[in-house]
Amino acid sequence: MILTASAALMIGKFSQLPARAETLETVTEEKATVEEQEEEEDNDQEKNKESPLSQFLEFHPNAVDALKSQLQRKLEDGDDEEALKILERLVSSQPSQLEWKVLMARLLNEMGEMAEARNVFEEILAVKPLSFKGLFENALLMDRCGEGKAVHQRLEEALKLAEEEQKEKEARNVRLIMAQIQFLQKNIDEALRSYQELAKEDLKDFQSYFCQGMIYSLLDRNKEDKEQFAKYHELSPKKFKVEGFLQTPLSRMKLFGTDWEN
């Protein structure tokens, strides 16, 4: 509103100036056009610089595996700076593969570069606003940075979007994340009720049973936690990993082999 009003005032003032102002405006527009063309050319040149690596990785999928193995070795050796450089190459050469950006954001978070990690997560969510990994890990990071209220607002917006687009699965995922944040913020009873509601709505939702089991275990309610874990083991696929689902820090071991959905 402020920018619109300012623009309206400026237009009103310039309309009262003599014809010389129109000439100046034309020159300015031509200059802006030239600058835009030069910027586009620079962008094209930059893309061409990156294209050889991108083309190489496209036609040599084994090279991606080699880079990933090198990345893991660098992380195991504690060489985070070199690991980050590898990830930057992968992101620039395969920008459509959001997984590389997820890994980069996690690594930046592990390195204590939380602001940069947040920026990368925002880039992911700008492309895929209902990404489970993006929403979940960004919410954890926001909560860690003390943005408790902002976390809830961000998740409410995501939930509204999922409901408007009638994406039931994504809406449930957002509600699972919201329950997780309730738990991390020590709203235990509220988190437990959220998981119970999710379980009632979908009796085959093994994730909600696992989370209930964890909460009951922390509350030393052994009978309830055994019941919930039994349901979880009965329903969960063997490949599913729940590591970190009720944890605050993101272990670097989760940089590889997670089975969460994008």
C-alpha positions as CSV (number, residue, x, y, z in Angstrom):
1,M,0.0,0.0,0.0
2,I,2.8,2.4,0.9
3,L,4.7,1.7,-2.4
4,T,1.5,2.1,-4.4
5,A,0.6,5.4,-2.8
6,S,4.2,6.7,-3.4
7,A,4.1,5.6,-7.0
8,A,0.8,7.4,-7.5
9,L,2.2,10.6,-6.0
10,M,5.3,10.4,-8.2
11,I,3.2,9.9,-11.3
12,G,1.1,13.0,-10.3
13,K,4.2,15.1,-9.9
14,F,5.9,14.0,-13.1
15,S,2.8,14.6,-15.2
16,Q,3.2,18.4,-14.4
17,L,6.8,18.6,-15.7
18,P,7.6,19.9,-19.2
19,A,8.2,17.7,-22.2
20,R,11.9,17.5,-21.3
21,A,11.0,15.0,-18.6
22,E,9.4,12.7,-21.2
23,T,12.7,12.7,-23.1
24,L,14.6,11.9,-19.9
25,E,12.1,9.1,-19.2
26,T,12.6,7.7,-22.7
27,V,16.4,7.7,-22.3
28,T,16.1,6.1,-18.8
29,E,13.8,3.3,-20.3
30,E,16.3,2.7,-23.1
31,K,19.1,2.5,-20.6
32,A,17.1,0.1,-18.5
33,T,16.4,-2.1,-21.5
34,V,20.1,-2.2,-22.4
35,E,21.0,-3.1,-18.9
36,E,18.3,-5.9,-18.8
37,Q,19.7,-7.3,-22.1
38,E,23.2,-7.3,-20.7
39,E,22.0,-9.0,-17.5
40,E,20.2,-11.7,-19.6
41,E,23.4,-12.2,-21.6
42,D,25.4,-12.5,-18.4
43,N,22.9,-15.1,-17.0
44,D,23.1,-17.0,-20.3
45,Q,26.9,-17.0,-20.1
46,E,26.8,-18.2,-16.5
47,K,24.4,-21.0,-17.5
48,N,26.8,-22.0,-20.3
49,K,29.6,-22.2,-17.8
50,E,27.7,-24.6,-15.7
51,S,26.3,-26.7,-18.5
52,P,29.3,-29.0,-19.1
53,L,29.1,-30.4,-15.5
54,S,25.3,-30.5,-15.8
55,Q,25.5,-32.4,-19.1
56,F,28.2,-34.7,-17.8
57,L,26.2,-35.7,-14.7
58,E,23.1,-36.2,-16.8
59,F,24.8,-38.7,-19.1
60,H,27.0,-40.2,-16.4
61,P,24.7,-41.1,-13.4
62,N,27.6,-43.0,-11.8
63,A,29.4,-39.7,-11.4
64,V,26.6,-38.5,-9.1
65,D,27.1,-41.6,-6.9
66,A,30.8,-40.9,-6.9
67,L,30.3,-37.3,-5.8
68,K,27.8,-38.5,-3.1
69,S,30.3,-41.0,-1.8
70,Q,33.0,-38.3,-1.7
71,L,30.5,-36.1,0.1
72,Q,29.9,-38.7,2.7
73,R,33.6,-39.2,3.2
74,K,34.2,-35.5,3.7
75,L,31.4,-35.4,6.3
76,E,32.8,-38.5,8.1
77,D,36.2,-36.8,8.2
78,G,34.7,-33.6,9.5
79,D,35.7,-31.7,6.4
80,D,32.5,-29.7,6.3
81,E,33.9,-26.9,4.1
82,E,34.8,-29.3,1.3
83,A,31.5,-31.1,1.7
84,L,29.7,-27.9,1.2
85,K,31.7,-27.2,-2.0
86,I,30.6,-30.5,-3.4
87,L,27.0,-29.8,-2.5
88,E,27.2,-26.4,-4.2
89,R,28.4,-28.1,-7.4
90,L,25.6,-30.5,-7.3
91,V,23.0,-27.8,-6.6
92,S,24.3,-25.7,-9.5
93,S,24.5,-28.6,-11.9
94,Q,21.1,-30.2,-11.0
95,P,18.9,-27.3,-9.7
96,S,15.7,-29.3,-10.2
97,Q,17.0,-31.9,-7.7
98,L,15.7,-30.4,-4.5
99,E,17.3,-33.2,-2.4
100,W,20.7,-31.5,-2.9
101,K,19.4,-28.3,-1.4
102,V,17.9,-30.2,1.5
103,L,21.3,-31.8,2.2
104,M,22.9,-28.3,1.9
105,A,20.5,-26.8,4.3
106,R,21.1,-29.6,6.8
107,L,24.9,-29.2,6.5
108,L,24.7,-25.5,7.0
109,N,22.6,-26.0,10.1
110,E,25.2,-28.5,11.4
111,M,27.9,-25.9,10.8
112,G,26.0,-23.3,12.8
113,E,25.2,-21.2,9.7
114,M,21.5,-21.1,10.7
115,A,20.6,-18.0,8.7
116,E,22.0,-19.5,5.5
117,A,20.3,-22.8,6.2
118,R,17.0,-20.9,6.6
119,N,17.5,-19.2,3.3
120,V,18.1,-22.5,1.5
121,F,14.9,-24.0,3.1
122,E,13.0,-21.0,2.0
123,E,14.2,-21.6,-1.6
124,I,13.0,-25.2,-1.3
125,L,9.6,-24.1,-0.1
126,A,9.3,-21.5,-2.7
127,V,9.5,-24.2,-5.3
128,K,7.6,-26.9,-3.4
129,P,5.6,-25.2,-0.5
130,L,4.2,-28.5,0.8
131,S,7.5,-30.4,0.9
132,F,7.5,-32.5,4.0
133,K,11.2,-32.3,4.5
134,G,11.3,-28.6,3.8
135,L,8.5,-27.8,6.1
136,F,9.6,-30.2,8.9
137,E,13.2,-29.2,9.1
138,N,12.6,-25.5,8.5
139,A,10.1,-25.7,11.4
140,L,12.7,-27.4,13.6
141,L,15.2,-24.7,12.7
142,M,12.8,-21.9,13.3
143,D,11.9,-23.3,16.7
144,R,15.6,-23.7,17.5
145,C,16.1,-20.0,16.6
146,G,13.4,-19.0,19.0
147,E,10.7,-18.2,16.4
148,G,8.0,-20.2,18.2
149,K,5.0,-18.1,17.1
150,A,6.3,-17.7,13.6
151,V,6.6,-21.5,13.3
152,H,2.9,-22.0,14.0
153,Q,1.9,-19.2,11.6
154,R,4.0,-20.7,8.8
155,L,2.5,-24.2,9.4
156,E,-1.0,-22.8,9.5
157,E,-0.4,-21.2,6.1
158,A,0.9,-24.5,4.7
159,L,-2.1,-26.4,6.2
160,K,-4.5,-23.8,4.6
161,L,-2.8,-24.2,1.2
162,A,-3.0,-28.0,1.4
163,E,-6.7,-27.9,2.3
164,E,-7.5,-25.3,-0.4
165,E,-5.8,-27.6,-3.0
166,Q,-7.6,-30.6,-1.5
167,K,-4.3,-32.4,-0.8
168,E,-5.3,-34.6,2.0
169,K,-2.0,-36.4,2.4
170,E,0.0,-33.2,2.5
171,A,-2.5,-31.7,5.0
172,R,-1.9,-34.7,7.3
173,N,1.8,-34.3,7.0
174,V,1.6,-30.6,8.1
175,R,-0.6,-31.6,11.1
176,L,2.0,-34.2,12.1
177,I,4.7,-31.4,11.9
178,M,2.5,-29.1,14.0
179,A,2.2,-31.8,16.6
180,Q,5.9,-32.3,16.6
181,I,6.4,-28.6,17.3
182,Q,3.9,-28.7,20.1
183,F,6.0,-31.5,21.6
184,L,9.2,-29.6,21.2
185,Q,7.7,-26.6,22.8
186,K,6.7,-28.8,25.8
187,N,3.0,-28.6,25.1
188,I,2.9,-32.4,25.8
189,D,-0.9,-32.8,26.4
190,E,-1.7,-30.7,23.3
191,A,0.8,-32.7,21.2
192,L,-0.7,-36.0,22.5
193,R,-4.2,-34.9,21.6
194,S,-3.1,-34.0,18.1
195,Y,-1.6,-37.4,17.5
196,Q,-4.6,-39.1,18.9
197,E,-6.9,-37.2,16.5
198,L,-4.7,-38.1,13.6
199,A,-4.8,-41.8,14.7
200,K,-8.6,-41.7,14.9
201,E,-8.9,-40.3,11.4
202,D,-6.6,-42.9,9.9
203,L,-6.2,-46.1,11.9
204,K,-3.4,-47.2,9.6
205,D,-1.2,-44.1,10.3
206,F,1.7,-45.8,12.0
207,Q,3.6,-42.5,12.5
208,S,1.0,-41.1,14.9
209,Y,1.2,-44.4,16.9
210,F,4.9,-44.1,17.1
211,C,4.8,-40.5,18.3
212,Q,2.2,-41.4,21.0
213,G,4.4,-44.2,22.1
214,M,7.3,-41.9,22.5
215,I,5.3,-39.4,24.6
216,Y,3.9,-42.1,26.8
217,S,7.4,-43.5,27.3
218,L,8.7,-40.1,28.4
219,L,5.7,-39.9,30.8
220,D,6.6,-43.3,32.2
221,R,3.2,-44.6,31.2
222,N,4.5,-48.0,30.2
223,K,1.2,-49.7,29.5
224,E,0.2,-47.1,27.0
225,D,3.6,-46.8,25.3
226,K,3.7,-50.6,24.7
227,E,0.3,-50.5,23.1
228,Q,1.2,-47.7,20.8
229,F,4.6,-49.2,19.8
230,A,2.9,-52.5,19.1
231,K,0.5,-50.8,16.7
232,Y,3.4,-49.0,15.1
233,H,5.4,-52.2,14.5
234,E,2.3,-53.9,13.2
235,L,1.6,-51.2,10.6
236,S,4.9,-49.6,9.7
237,P,6.8,-50.7,6.5
238,K,10.2,-52.1,7.3
239,K,12.0,-49.4,5.2
240,F,10.4,-46.5,7.1
241,K,12.8,-44.7,9.5
242,V,11.6,-42.5,12.3
243,E,15.0,-41.3,13.4
244,G,14.9,-37.7,14.5
245,F,11.1,-37.4,14.3
246,L,11.0,-36.5,18.0
247,Q,14.5,-35.1,18.2
248,T,15.6,-31.5,18.1
249,P,19.1,-31.7,16.5
250,L,19.4,-33.0,13.0
251,S,22.1,-35.7,13.0
252,R,24.4,-35.6,10.1
253,M,23.9,-39.3,9.6
254,K,20.4,-38.4,8.3
255,L,22.1,-36.7,5.4
256,F,21.9,-40.1,3.7
257,G,19.3,-42.8,3.4
258,T,16.3,-41.1,4.9
259,D,12.9,-42.4,3.7
260,W,10.8,-39.3,4.4
261,E,8.9,-38.1,1.5
262,N,9.8,-34.9,-0.3
